[in-house]
């Protein structure tokens, strides 16, 4: 059961969450990351520092655990 859950979460992370965030969340105008994205990539101009930290943590964790 745990292996099935692991596979399910990895699939969601790499096939859905990461591509969506990497394609849409980089703030090319001001640096950092756009934080409040919906399914249509609509954002708000407010950047929350805790979400900036979470984005960096997520990307560094993924890189360290799954370097490929």
Secondary structure, 3 states (H helix, E strand, C coil): CHHHHHHHHHHHHHHHHHHHHHHHCECCCCCCECCCCCCCCCCCCCCCHHHHHHHHHHHHHHHHHCCC
